[in-house]
Amino acid sequence: MYPYRVSLARPFWTGATYHAIARSFFSGRVRDGPELDELRSLVLKDLGVEDAILCGSGSFALEMALLTCGIEQGDEVIIPTFCCTAIVPPILAVGAIPVLADVGEELNVTVETVEAALTNKTKAIVVPHLFGNPADIVAIVELARGKNIRVIDDAAQALGATIDGRPVGSFGDAGILSFGSEKVCSGLGGGVGVSKKEGMFGDIYLRVPGRFRTLHALISTLFWRRWRRWIFPAQALFTQPSPYSPPVPYRHETMANLSAAVALTLMRTLRENVAARRERVIAYQKLLGGEQHLQLIPHRSGSACLSQVVRLLPRSRGDDPAARFMEALRRRGFEVQGSYVPIHLLSPYEKFARIPLPNVERIWADLIELPCEPAVRLDDVEQIAHIVKQAVR
């Protein structure tokens, strides 16, 4: 275990965030309060949608979006195999069947990979915008039109991203946002389901989270995310989740007012947050563009630039430059991680792969996520790029 001077996915919090936390405590509005309505109104305004529901997690927000779209027992829902496994339980919760699709060169589903997974039982397509990079959801919506297929715009990783000036999350029949860890607006958790049609979520009653769970979310976020670099020795005392571990179960609860208060401050600094991330992506492109044995996964115009993914190309059979590179970075104080294990390679979910998925199988093991958080200084980016070049050379 190395001391990290640059930790992984450090939340972009300002003084306003800590003031909002203090206000919630001193006013006694930890579980319920006015920030919930304020956050909902801000989401409606910024995304240009007509309805929104605040949920205790992004996974529950996805479940609500599926129900809003009329997805029920036996329906098939297309999702990318290269994605967080948390996308699967909400589909199973409504009785539907996940069907795994391949991804394109930008690591998102494309209209071609979605079309290859379509059957006469397909009722919905979930389109995540991985790493903040907008997928080609406009073409996917066009494909679904006239087929009685709903499209859910999964902007959990892409809050602040746009397509032709329109916010990601507002395309399709429903959408979701997330304020969980390792997101653009990384707060105390919680998600938002949105719809372009007014009244789609109706008067649904959601249970208010308990005070203990809300306080636990605050403490764990402070110690394991915000102050992560200072407590690295303690991390060895706890078992770290494996990429092969099943997703943590989620609760059917509304968002806590404390979480909404934090999320509000993050939404208000979103433009500054995304601008800093884009600056770091541009720096990576300048420093690493054209480097042999390395491929930068491109970000489209309008990307929120959650992170910069690179593919390190092996020189020979058995060569593992990705593992070599991660170890070199960790020794220099940079906390990094490999990317997702494809869902169809996880034993509980392999049955959901109906078709060959060649592209993701070819590249996933060579991928590394480079940090783009505003807390990562530009001279840190230069050092990371230097270590990358040494690893591939």
RASUL-V639496 format. One record per residue. N is the residue number from 1. RES is the residue in one letter. SS is DSSP state (A for helix, B for strand, O for the rest). Layout:
n;res;ss
N;RES;SS
N;RES;SS
This chain:
n;res;ss
1;M;O
2;Y;O
3;P;O
4;Y;O
5;R;O
6;V;B
7;S;O
8;L;O
9;A;O
10;R;O
11;P;O
12;F;O
13;W;O
14;T;O
15;G;A
16;A;A
17;T;A
18;Y;A
19;H;A
20;A;A
21;I;A
22;A;A
23;R;A
24;S;A
25;F;A
26;F;A
27;S;A
28;G;O
29;R;O
30;V;O
31;R;O
32;D;O
33;G;O
34;P;O
35;E;A
36;L;A
37;D;A
38;E;A
39;L;A
40;R;A
41;S;A
42;L;A
43;V;A
44;L;A
45;K;A
46;D;A
47;L;A
48;G;O
49;V;O
50;E;O
51;D;B
52;A;B
53;I;B
54;L;B
55;C;B
56;G;O
57;S;O
58;G;A
59;S;A
60;F;A
61;A;A
62;L;A
63;E;A
64;M;A
65;A;A
66;L;A
67;L;A
68;T;A
69;C;O
70;G;O
71;I;O
72;E;O
73;Q;O
74;G;O
75;D;O
76;E;B
77;V;B
78;I;B
79;I;B
80;P;B
81;T;O
82;F;O
83;C;O
84;C;O
85;T;O
86;A;A
87;I;A
88;V;A
89;P;A
90;P;A
91;I;A
92;L;A
93;A;A
94;V;O
95;G;O
96;A;O
97;I;B
98;P;B
99;V;B
100;L;B
101;A;B
102;D;O
103;V;O
104;G;O
105;E;O
106;E;O
107;L;O
108;N;O
109;V;O
110;T;O
111;V;A
112;E;A
113;T;A
114;V;A
115;E;A
116;A;A
117;A;A
118;L;O
119;T;O
120;N;O
121;K;O
122;T;B
123;K;B
124;A;B
125;I;B
126;V;B
127;V;B
128;P;B
129;H;O
130;L;A
131;F;A
132;G;A
133;N;O
134;P;O
135;A;O
136;D;O
137;I;A
138;V;A
139;A;A
140;I;A
141;V;A
142;E;A
143;L;A
144;A;A
145;R;O
146;G;O
147;K;O
148;N;O
149;I;O
150;R;B
151;V;B
152;I;B
153;D;B
154;D;B
155;A;O
156;A;O
157;Q;O
158;A;O
159;L;O
160;G;O
161;A;O
162;T;B
163;I;B
164;D;O
165;G;O
166;R;B
167;P;B
168;V;O
169;G;O
170;S;O
171;F;O
172;G;O
173;D;O
174;A;B
175;G;B
176;I;B
177;L;B
178;S;B
179;F;O
180;G;O
181;S;O
182;E;O
183;K;O
184;V;O
185;C;O
186;S;O
187;G;O
188;L;O
189;G;O
190;G;O
191;G;B
192;V;B
193;G;B
194;V;B
195;S;B
196;K;O
197;K;O
198;E;O
199;G;O
200;M;O
201;F;O
202;G;O
203;D;O
204;I;O
205;Y;O
206;L;O
207;R;B
208;V;O
209;P;O
210;G;O
211;R;A
212;F;A
213;R;A
214;T;A
215;L;A
216;H;A
217;A;A
218;L;A
219;I;A
220;S;A
221;T;A
222;L;A
223;F;A
224;W;A
225;R;A
226;R;A
227;W;O
228;R;A
229;R;A
230;W;A
231;I;A
232;F;A
233;P;A
234;A;A
235;Q;A
236;A;O
237;L;O
238;F;O
239;T;O
240;Q;O
241;P;O
242;S;O
243;P;O
244;Y;O
245;S;O
246;P;O
247;P;O
248;V;O
249;P;O
250;Y;O
251;R;O
252;H;O
253;E;B
254;T;B
255;M;O
256;A;O
257;N;A
258;L;A
259;S;A
260;A;A
261;A;A
262;V;A
263;A;A
264;L;A
265;T;A
266;L;A
267;M;A
268;R;A
269;T;O
270;L;A
271;R;A
272;E;A
273;N;A
274;V;A
275;A;A
276;A;A
277;R;A
278;R;A
279;E;A
280;R;A
281;V;A
282;I;A
283;A;A
284;Y;A
285;Q;A
286;K;A
287;L;A
288;L;A
289;G;O
290;G;O
291;E;O
292;Q;O
293;H;O
294;L;B
295;Q;B
296;L;B
297;I;O
298;P;O
299;H;O
300;R;O
301;S;O
302;G;O
303;S;O
304;A;O
305;C;O
306;L;O
307;S;B
308;Q;B
309;V;B
310;V;B
311;R;B
312;L;B
313;L;O
314;P;O
315;R;O
316;S;O
317;R;O
318;G;O
319;D;O
320;D;O
321;P;A
322;A;A
323;A;A
324;R;A
325;F;A
326;M;A
327;E;A
328;A;A
329;L;A
330;R;A
331;R;A
332;R;O
333;G;O
334;F;B
335;E;O
336;V;O
337;Q;B
338;G;B
339;S;O
340;Y;O
341;V;O
342;P;O
343;I;A
344;H;A
345;L;A
346;L;O
347;S;O
348;P;O
349;Y;O
350;E;A
351;K;A
352;F;A
353;A;O
354;R;O
355;I;O
356;P;O
357;L;O
358;P;A
359;N;A
360;V;A
361;E;A
362;R;A
363;I;A
364;W;A
365;A;A
366;D;A
367;L;B
368;I;B
369;E;B
370;L;B
371;P;B
372;C;O
373;E;O
374;P;O
375;A;O
376;V;O
377;R;O
378;L;A
379;D;A
380;D;A
381;V;A
382;E;A
383;Q;A
384;I;A
385;A;A
386;H;A
387;I;A
388;V;A
389;K;A
390;Q;A
391;A;A
392;V;A
393;R;O
